[in-house]
Amino acid sequence: MGSLVNNIMVVGAVLAALVAGGSCGPPKVPPGPNITTNYNGKWLTARATWYGQPNGAGAPDNGGACGIKNVNLPPYSGMTACGKKVIAKDVIPANWRPDAVYTSNVQFY
């Protein structure tokens, strides 16, 4: 009989917590603004430089974007990219050659 009373008290405490708003209240952090509401769908001008093999993870140290290294290894096993405001316009990279073919397998969505 004592365990039945204990079970009833536990159920009552849980129900009281739910009624008081323990899990039914408003979210603690309100949702942010919808950043896509003002987007008109046009492509924006962009510029990118890829260092490393066309199908590699990046620079010779397998990464380097924003200080991330060895991204070709688990658990990440991917490629990195790091964006920054352009600080020099139309600068030719030191290893650029006019007779070289520069290809890209990057897809933009």
N, CA, C and O atoms as a GROMACS GRO file, in nm:
protein
  436
    1MET      N    1   0.082  -0.119   0.000
    1MET     CA    2   0.000   0.000   0.000
    1MET      C    3   0.086   0.125   0.000
    1MET      O    4   0.049   0.226  -0.060
    2GLY      N    5   0.205   0.119   0.068
    2GLY     CA    6   0.293   0.235   0.075
    2GLY      C    7   0.348   0.274  -0.062
    2GLY      O    8   0.364   0.392  -0.091
    3SER      N    9   0.377   0.173  -0.146
    3SER     CA   10   0.430   0.205  -0.278
    3SER      C   11   0.323   0.266  -0.367
    3SER      O   12   0.356   0.347  -0.454
    4LEU      N   13   0.197   0.230  -0.347
    4LEU     CA   14   0.089   0.290  -0.425
    4LEU      C   15   0.076   0.438  -0.392
    4LEU      O   16   0.054   0.520  -0.481
    5VAL      N   17   0.089   0.472  -0.265
    5VAL     CA   18   0.082   0.612  -0.224
    5VAL      C   19   0.200   0.690  -0.283
    5VAL      O   20   0.184   0.803  -0.328
    6ASN      N   21   0.318   0.630  -0.281
    6ASN     CA   22   0.436   0.696  -0.338
    6ASN      C   23   0.418   0.718  -0.488
    6ASN      O   24   0.453   0.825  -0.539
    7ASN      N   25   0.365   0.620  -0.559
    7ASN     CA   26   0.342   0.635  -0.703
    7ASN      C   27   0.242   0.745  -0.732
    7ASN      O   28   0.261   0.824  -0.825
    8ILE      N   29   0.136   0.751  -0.653
    8ILE     CA   30   0.036   0.856  -0.672
    8ILE      C   31   0.097   0.994  -0.647
    8ILE      O   32   0.067   1.089  -0.718
    9MET      N   33   0.184   1.004  -0.547
    9MET     CA   34   0.249   1.132  -0.516
    9MET      C   35   0.343   1.174  -0.630
    9MET      O   36   0.349   1.291  -0.665
   10VAL      N   37   0.415   1.078  -0.688
   10VAL     CA   38   0.506   1.109  -0.799
   10VAL      C   39   0.427   1.155  -0.920
   10VAL      O   40   0.463   1.253  -0.984
   11VAL      N   41   0.319   1.085  -0.953
   11VAL     CA   42   0.236   1.124  -1.066
   11VAL      C   43   0.177   1.262  -1.043
   11VAL      O   44   0.172   1.344  -1.135
   12GLY      N   45   0.132   1.288  -0.921
   12GLY     CA   46   0.078   1.421  -0.889
   12GLY      C   47   0.182   1.530  -0.903
   12GLY      O   48   0.151   1.638  -0.953
   13ALA      N   49   0.305   1.504  -0.860
   13ALA     CA   50   0.412   1.605  -0.872
   13ALA      C   51   0.445   1.632  -1.018
   13ALA      O   52   0.466   1.748  -1.055
   14VAL      N   53   0.449   1.529  -1.101
   14VAL     CA   54   0.478   1.547  -1.244
   14VAL      C   55   0.367   1.627  -1.310
   14VAL      O   56   0.394   1.719  -1.387
   15LEU      N   57   0.242   1.593  -1.281
   15LEU     CA   58   0.130   1.667  -1.340
   15LEU      C   59   0.130   1.813  -1.295
   15LEU      O   60   0.102   1.902  -1.375
   16ALA      N   61   0.162   1.837  -1.168
   16ALA     CA   62   0.167   1.975  -1.118
   16ALA      C   63   0.276   2.054  -1.190
   16ALA      O   64   0.257   2.171  -1.221
   17ALA      N   65   0.391   1.990  -1.216
   17ALA     CA   66   0.499   2.059  -1.287
   17ALA      C   67   0.458   2.092  -1.430
   17ALA      O   68   0.491   2.199  -1.481
   18LEU      N   69   0.386   2.000  -1.495
   18LEU     CA   70   0.341   2.026  -1.632
   18LEU      C   71   0.238   2.137  -1.637
   18LEU      O   72   0.242   2.222  -1.725
   19VAL      N   73   0.145   2.136  -1.544
   19VAL     CA   74   0.042   2.240  -1.540
   19VAL      C   75   0.105   2.376  -1.510
   19VAL      O   76   0.060   2.477  -1.563
   20ALA      N   77   0.207   2.379  -1.427
   20ALA     CA   78   0.273   2.505  -1.390
   20ALA      C   79   0.359   2.559  -1.503
   20ALA      O   80   0.413   2.669  -1.492
   21GLY      N   81   0.374   2.484  -1.610
   21GLY     CA   82   0.450   2.534  -1.725
   21GLY      C   83   0.590   2.479  -1.734
   21GLY      O   84   0.675   2.539  -1.800
   22GLY      N   85   0.617   2.369  -1.670
   22GLY     CA   86   0.750   2.310  -1.674
   22GLY      C   87   0.796   2.277  -1.815
   22GLY      O   88   0.914   2.294  -1.847
   23SER      N   89   0.706   2.229  -1.900
   23SER     CA   90   0.745   2.199  -2.038
   23SER      C   91   0.645   2.255  -2.138
   23SER      O   92   0.659   2.230  -2.258
   24CYS      N   93   0.546   2.329  -2.092
   24CYS     CA   94   0.443   2.379  -2.182
   24CYS      C   95   0.454   2.530  -2.206
   24CYS      O   96   0.371   2.587  -2.276
   25GLY      N   97   0.554   2.593  -2.150
   25GLY     CA   98   0.567   2.738  -2.162
   25GLY      C   99   0.621   2.779  -2.297
   25GLY      O  100   0.655   2.695  -2.380
   26PRO      N  101   0.630   2.910  -2.320
   26PRO     CA  102   0.685   2.960  -2.446
   26PRO      C  103   0.833   2.926  -2.456
   26PRO      O  104   0.898   2.901  -2.355
   27PRO      N  105   0.889   2.925  -2.577
   27PRO     CA  106   1.031   2.895  -2.592
   27PRO      C  107   1.116   3.000  -2.519
   27PRO      O  108   1.081   3.118  -2.514
   28LYS      N  109   1.227   2.954  -2.464
   28LYS     CA  110   1.314   3.044  -2.388
   28LYS      C  111   1.383   3.145  -2.479
   28LYS      O  112   1.409   3.258  -2.438
   29VAL      N  113   1.415   3.104  -2.602
   29VAL     CA  114   1.478   3.194  -2.698
   29VAL      C  115   1.380   3.213  -2.814
   29VAL      O  116   1.348   3.117  -2.884
   30PRO      N  117   1.332   3.335  -2.835
   30PRO     CA  118   1.238   3.355  -2.946
   30PRO      C  119   1.306   3.331  -3.079
   30PRO      O  120   1.427   3.352  -3.092
   31PRO      N  121   1.231   3.287  -3.180
   31PRO     CA  122   1.292   3.265  -3.311
   31PRO      C  123   1.344   3.394  -3.371
   31PRO      O  124   1.286   3.501  -3.350
   32GLY      N  125   1.453   3.384  -3.445
   32GLY     CA  126   1.514   3.502  -3.507
   32GLY      C  127   1.439   3.545  -3.632
   32GLY      O  128   1.344   3.479  -3.673
   33PRO      N  129   1.483   3.655  -3.692
   33PRO     CA  130   1.416   3.703  -3.813
   33PRO      C  131   1.443   3.610  -3.931
   33PRO      O  132   1.546   3.542  -3.935
   34ASN      N  133   1.354   3.608  -4.023
   34ASN     CA  134   1.370   3.529  -4.144
   34ASN      C  135   1.460   3.607  -4.239
   34ASN      O  136   1.416   3.706  -4.298
   35ILE      N  137   1.585   3.564  -4.253
   35ILE     CA  138   1.681   3.642  -4.332
   35ILE      C  139   1.656   3.631  -4.482
   35ILE      O  140   1.716   3.705  -4.559
   36THR      N  141   1.569   3.541  -4.524
   36THR     CA  142   1.543   3.526  -4.667
   36THR      C  143   1.425   3.610  -4.714
   36THR      O  144   1.392   3.605  -4.833
   37THR      N  145   1.362   3.687  -4.627
   37THR     CA  146   1.242   3.759  -4.668
   37THR      C  147   1.271   3.870  -4.768
   37THR      O  148   1.184   3.903  -4.848
   38ASN      N  149   1.390   3.928  -4.766
   38ASN     CA  150   1.422   4.038  -4.856
   38ASN      C  151   1.510   3.996  -4.973
   38ASN      O  152   1.554   4.081  -5.050
   39TYR      N  153   1.538   3.868  -4.987
   39TYR     CA  154   1.626   3.821  -5.093
   39TYR      C  155   1.547   3.814  -5.223
   39TYR      O  156   1.440   3.754  -5.228
   40ASN      N  157   1.601   3.876  -5.330
   40ASN     CA  158   1.528   3.881  -5.456
   40ASN      C  159   1.566   3.769  -5.552
   40ASN      O  160   1.515   3.765  -5.664
   41GLY      N  161   1.654   3.678  -5.512
   41GLY     CA  162   1.686   3.562  -5.594
   41GLY      C  163   1.796   3.581  -5.695
   41GLY      O  164   1.831   3.485  -5.764
   42LYS      N  165   1.854   3.699  -5.709
   42LYS     CA  166   1.961   3.721  -5.805
   42LYS      C  167   2.093   3.671  -5.746
   42LYS      O  168   2.114   3.675  -5.625
   43TRP      N  169   2.181   3.624  -5.835
   43TRP     CA  170   2.314   3.583  -5.791
   43TRP      C  171   2.395   3.706  -5.754
   43TRP      O  172   2.387   3.808  -5.822
   44LEU      N  173   2.472   3.695  -5.649
   44LEU     CA  174   2.558   3.803  -5.606
   44LEU      C  175   2.700   3.779  -5.658
   44LEU      O  176   2.740   3.664  -5.676
   45THR      N  177   2.774   3.885  -5.680
   45THR     CA  178   2.911   3.874  -5.728
   45THR      C  179   2.997   3.809  -5.620
   45THR      O  180   2.988   3.844  -5.502
   46ALA      N  181   3.080   3.714  -5.661
   46ALA     CA  182   3.167   3.645  -5.566
   46ALA      C  183   3.299   3.614  -5.633
   46ALA      O  184   3.311   3.616  -5.755
   47ARG      N  185   3.398   3.586  -5.552
   47ARG     CA  186   3.531   3.553  -5.602
   47ARG      C  187   3.588   3.443  -5.513
   47ARG      O  188   3.569   3.446  -5.391
   48ALA      N  189   3.655   3.346  -5.572
   48ALA     CA  190   3.710   3.236  -5.493
   48ALA      C  191   3.844   3.193  -5.550
   48ALA      O  192   3.868   3.203  -5.670
   49THR      N  193   3.930   3.146  -5.463
   49THR     CA  194   4.059   3.090  -5.502
   49THR      C  195   4.072   2.955  -5.433
   49THR      O  196   4.050   2.945  -5.313
   50TRP      N  197   4.108   2.852  -5.509
   50TRP     CA  198   4.123   2.718  -5.452
   50TRP      C  199   4.269   2.680  -5.456
   50TRP      O  200   4.332   2.684  -5.561
   51TYR      N  201   4.323   2.642  -5.342
   51TYR     CA  202   4.461   2.596  -5.332
   51TYR      C  203   4.459   2.447  -5.308
   51TYR      O  204   4.390   2.400  -5.217
   52GLY      N  205   4.533   2.372  -5.386
   52GLY     CA  206   4.538   2.228  -5.368
   52GLY      C  207   4.487   2.155  -5.490
   52GLY      O  208   4.459   2.216  -5.594
   53GLN      N  209   4.475   2.024  -5.477
   53GLN     CA  210   4.428   1.940  -5.586
   53GLN      C  211   4.280   1.968  -5.615
   53GLN      O  212   4.205   2.003  -5.523
   54PRO      N  213   4.236   1.953  -5.741
   54PRO     CA  214   4.096   1.980  -5.773
   54PRO      C  215   3.997   1.897  -5.692
   54PRO      O  216   3.887   1.943  -5.663
   55ASN      N  217   4.034   1.775  -5.655
   55ASN     CA  218   3.944   1.693  -5.574
   55ASN      C  219   3.998   1.672  -5.433
   55ASN      O  220   3.953   1.582  -5.362
   56GLY      N  221   4.092   1.756  -5.391
   56GLY     CA  222   4.150   1.743  -5.258
   56GLY      C  223   4.074   1.821  -5.153
   56GLY      O  224   3.970   1.881  -5.180
   57ALA      N  225   4.127   1.818  -5.033
   57ALA     CA  226   4.062   1.885  -4.920
   57ALA      C  227   4.106   2.030  -4.906
   57ALA      O  228   4.053   2.102  -4.822
   58GLY      N  229   4.201   2.073  -4.986
   58GLY     CA  230   4.245   2.212  -4.975
   58GLY      C  231   4.395   2.223  -4.996
   58GLY      O  232   4.452   2.159  -5.084
   59ALA      N  233   4.456   2.303  -4.914
   59ALA     CA  234   4.599   2.328  -4.923
   59ALA      C  235   4.678   2.199  -4.900
   59ALA      O  236   4.621   2.098  -4.859
   60PRO      N  237   4.811   2.200  -4.926
   60PRO     CA  238   4.891   2.079  -4.909
   60PRO      C  239   4.881   2.017  -4.769
   60PRO      O  240   4.905   1.898  -4.753
   61ASP      N  241   4.846   2.097  -4.668
   61ASP     CA  242   4.829   2.041  -4.534
   61ASP      C  243   4.686   1.993  -4.510
   61ASP      O  244   4.643   1.976  -4.397
   62ASN      N  245   4.612   1.972  -4.620
   62ASN     CA  246   4.475   1.921  -4.615
   62ASN      C  247   4.382   2.010  -4.533
   62ASN      O  248   4.313   1.963  -4.443
   63GLY      N  249   4.382   2.133  -4.565
   63GLY     CA  250   4.293   2.226  -4.497
   63GLY      C  251   4.352   2.364  -4.498
   63GLY      O  252   4.401   2.411  -4.600
   64GLY      N  253   4.347   2.428  -4.386
   64GLY     CA  254   4.405   2.560  -4.373
   64GLY      C  255   4.303   2.671  -4.372
   64GLY      O  256   4.335   2.782  -4.328
   65ALA      N  257   4.181   2.648  -4.420
   65ALA     CA  258   4.080   2.753  -4.420
   65ALA      C  259   4.042   2.785  -4.277
   65ALA      O  260   3.997   2.697  -4.203
   66CYS      N  261   4.059   2.907  -4.239
   66CYS     CA  262   4.025   2.953  -4.104
   66CYS      C  263   4.102   2.876  -3.997
   66CYS      O  264   4.054   2.866  -3.883
   67GLY      N  265   4.217   2.823  -4.029
   67GLY     CA  266   4.298   2.753  -3.930
   67GLY      C  267   4.262   2.607  -3.909
   67GLY      O  268   4.320   2.542  -3.823
   68ILE      N  269   4.168   2.555  -3.985
   68ILE     CA  270   4.128   2.415  -3.970
   68ILE      C  271   4.223   2.329  -4.053
   68ILE      O  272   4.242   2.356  -4.172
   69LYS      N  273   4.281   2.227  -3.993
   69LYS     CA  274   4.378   2.141  -4.062
   69LYS      C  275   4.328   1.997  -4.070
   69LYS      O  276   4.242   1.956  -3.992
   70ASN      N  277   4.382   1.921  -4.164
   70ASN     CA  278   4.356   1.778  -4.180
   70ASN      C  279   4.208   1.745  -4.188
   70ASN      O  280   4.161   1.649  -4.126
   71VAL      N  281   4.134   1.825  -4.264
   71VAL     CA  282   3.989   1.802  -4.275
   71VAL      C  283   3.957   1.681  -4.362
   71VAL      O  284   3.841   1.638  -4.369
   72ASN      N  285   4.058   1.626  -4.428
   72ASN     CA  286   4.035   1.506  -4.509
   72ASN      C  287   4.024   1.381  -4.424
   72ASN      O  288   3.987   1.275  -4.475
   73LEU      N  289   4.056   1.391  -4.296
   73LEU     CA  290   4.055   1.275  -4.207
   73LEU      C  291   3.924   1.268  -4.129
   73LEU      O  292   3.859   1.371  -4.108
   74PRO      N  293   3.884   1.147  -4.085
   74PRO     CA  294   3.765   1.135  -4.001
   74PRO      C  295   3.786   1.212  -3.870
   74PRO      O  296   3.901   1.222  -3.826
   75PRO      N  297   3.686   1.263  -3.808
   75PRO     CA  298   3.545   1.243  -3.838
   75PRO      C  299   3.490   1.344  -3.939
   75PRO      O  300   3.376   1.329  -3.984
   76TYR      N  301   3.567   1.446  -3.978
   76TYR     CA  302   3.514   1.548  -4.068
   76TYR      C  303   3.508   1.498  -4.211
   76TYR      O  304   3.402   1.503  -4.274
   77SER      N  305   3.620   1.450  -4.263
   77SER     CA  306   3.628   1.392  -4.397
   77SER      C  307   3.562   1.479  -4.503
   77SER      O  308   3.473   1.433  -4.574
   78GLY      N  309   3.605   1.602  -4.515
   78GLY     CA  310   3.543   1.691  -4.612
   78GLY      C  311   3.637   1.797  -4.662
   78GLY      O  312   3.759   1.783  -4.654
   79MET      N  313   3.580   1.903  -4.715
   79MET     CA  314   3.654   2.018  -4.765
   79MET      C  315   3.617   2.139  -4.682
   79MET      O  316   3.510   2.143  -4.622
   80THR      N  317   3.705   2.238  -4.679
   80THR     CA  318   3.673   2.360  -4.604
   80THR      C  319   3.677   2.480  -4.696
   80THR      O  320   3.738   2.477  -4.803
   81ALA      N  321   3.613   2.583  -4.653
   81ALA     CA  322   3.616   2.712  -4.721
   81ALA      C  323   3.605   2.819  -4.615
   81ALA      O  324   3.542   2.799  -4.511
   82CYS      N  325   3.667   2.931  -4.641
   82CYS     CA  326   3.662   3.040  -4.545
   82CYS      C  327   3.641   3.169  -4.621
   82CYS      O  328   3.715   3.198  -4.715
   83GLY      N  329   3.544   3.245  -4.582
   83GLY     CA  330   3.515   3.370  -4.651
   83GLY      C  331   3.571   3.490  -4.579
   83GLY      O  332   3.579   3.492  -4.456
   84LYS      N  333   3.610   3.591  -4.656
   84LYS     CA  334   3.660   3.715  -4.598
   84LYS      C  335   3.639   3.826  -4.698
   84LYS      O  336   3.635   3.803  -4.819
   85LYS      N  337   3.626   3.944  -4.650
   85LYS     CA  338   3.611   4.061  -4.736
   85LYS      C  339   3.735   4.077  -4.823
   85LYS      O  340   3.848   4.056  -4.777
   86VAL      N  341   3.715   4.114  -4.948
   86VAL     CA  342   3.827   4.132  -5.040
   86VAL      C  343   3.911   4.251  -4.993
   86VAL      O  344   3.859   4.361  -4.972
   87ILE      N  345   4.042   4.228  -4.976
   87ILE     CA  346   4.130   4.337  -4.933
   87ILE      C  347   4.218   4.389  -5.046
   87ILE      O  348   4.275   4.497  -5.035
   88ALA      N  349   4.229   4.312  -5.153
   88ALA     CA  350   4.308   4.357  -5.268
   88ALA      C  351   4.236   4.312  -5.394
   88ALA      O  352   4.207   4.194  -5.410
   89LYS      N  353   4.208   4.404  -5.482
   89LYS     CA  354   4.132   4.373  -5.602
   89LYS      C  355   4.225   4.337  -5.717
   89LYS      O  356   4.327   4.404  -5.739
   90ASP      N  357   4.190   4.231  -5.791
   90ASP     CA  358   4.260   4.188  -5.911
   90ASP      C  359   4.409   4.163  -5.888
   90ASP      O  360   4.493   4.202  -5.969
   91VAL      N  361   4.441   4.098  -5.778
   91VAL     CA  362   4.580   4.061  -5.749
   91VAL      C  363   4.606   3.923  -5.809
   91VAL      O  364   4.528   3.831  -5.787
   92ILE      N  365   4.714   3.909  -5.882
   92ILE     CA  366   4.749   3.781  -5.944
   92ILE      C  367   4.828   3.699  -5.843
   92ILE      O  368   4.926   3.748  -5.788
   93PRO      N  369   4.786   3.573  -5.817
   93PRO     CA  370   4.859   3.488  -5.722
   93PRO      C  371   5.002   3.463  -5.769
   93PRO      O  372   5.030   3.466  -5.889
   94ALA      N  373   5.091   3.439  -5.675
   94ALA     CA  374   5.232   3.421  -5.706
   94ALA      C  375   5.256   3.300  -5.795
   94ALA      O  376   5.349   3.302  -5.876
   95ASN      N  377   5.175   3.194  -5.784
   95ASN     CA  378   5.198   3.072  -5.862
   95ASN      C  379   5.114   3.069  -5.990
   95ASN      O  380   5.106   2.964  -6.054
   96TRP      N  381   5.051   3.178  -6.028
   96TRP     CA  382   4.967   3.182  -6.147
   96TRP      C  383   5.053   3.179  -6.272
   96TRP      O  384   5.156   3.246  -6.280
   97ARG      N  385   5.011   3.098  -6.372
   97ARG     CA  386   5.080   3.093  -6.500
   97ARG      C  387   4.978   3.108  -6.611
   97ARG      O  388   4.871   3.049  -6.603
   98PRO      N  389   5.008   3.186  -6.714
   98PRO     CA  390   4.911   3.207  -6.821
   98PRO      C  391   4.886   3.082  -6.905
   98PRO      O  392   4.781   3.071  -6.967
   99ASP      N  393   4.980   2.987  -6.906
   99ASP     CA  394   4.962   2.866  -6.988
   99ASP      C  395   4.895   2.753  -6.910
   99ASP      O  396   4.869   2.647  -6.967
  100ALA      N  397   4.866   2.774  -6.782
  100ALA     CA  398   4.804   2.669  -6.701
  100ALA      C  399   4.652   2.672  -6.717
  100ALA      O  400   4.593   2.776  -6.743
  101VAL      N  401   4.591   2.556  -6.700
  101VAL     CA  402   4.445   2.545  -6.703
  101VAL      C  403   4.398   2.528  -6.560
  101VAL      O  404   4.438   2.434  -6.491
  102TYR      N  405   4.315   2.618  -6.516
  102TYR     CA  406   4.261   2.613  -6.380
  102TYR      C  407   4.116   2.565  -6.388
  102TYR      O  408   4.031   2.632  -6.446
  103THR      N  409   4.092   2.450  -6.328
  103THR     CA  410   3.957   2.393  -6.332
  103THR      C  411   3.898   2.394  -6.192
  103THR      O  412   3.968   2.412  -6.092
  104SER      N  413   3.769   2.376  -6.186
  104SER     CA  414   3.699   2.373  -6.058
  104SER      C  415   3.587   2.272  -6.065
  104SER      O  416   3.515   2.265  -6.165
  105ASN      N  417   3.572   2.194  -5.960
  105ASN     CA  418   3.458   2.104  -5.951
  105ASN      C  419   3.361   2.150  -5.842
  105ASN      O  420   3.280   2.071  -5.794
  106VAL      N  421   3.370   2.274  -5.804
  106VAL     CA  422   3.282   2.330  -5.701
  106VAL      C  423   3.148   2.362  -5.763
  106VAL      O  424   3.141   2.421  -5.871
  107GLN      N  425   3.041   2.324  -5.696
  107GLN     CA  426   2.907   2.355  -5.742
  107GLN      C  427   2.844   2.456  -5.648
  107GLN      O  428   2.856   2.444  -5.526
  108PHE      N  429   2.777   2.554  -5.703
  108PHE     CA  430   2.711   2.656  -5.623
  108PHE      C  431   2.561   2.638  -5.634
  108PHE      O  432   2.508   2.619  -5.743
  109TYR      N  433   2.495   2.643  -5.522
  109TYR     CA  434   2.350   2.623  -5.521
  109TYR      C  435   2.281   2.751  -5.480
  109TYR      O  436   2.158   2.755  -5.472
   0.00000   0.00000   0.00000
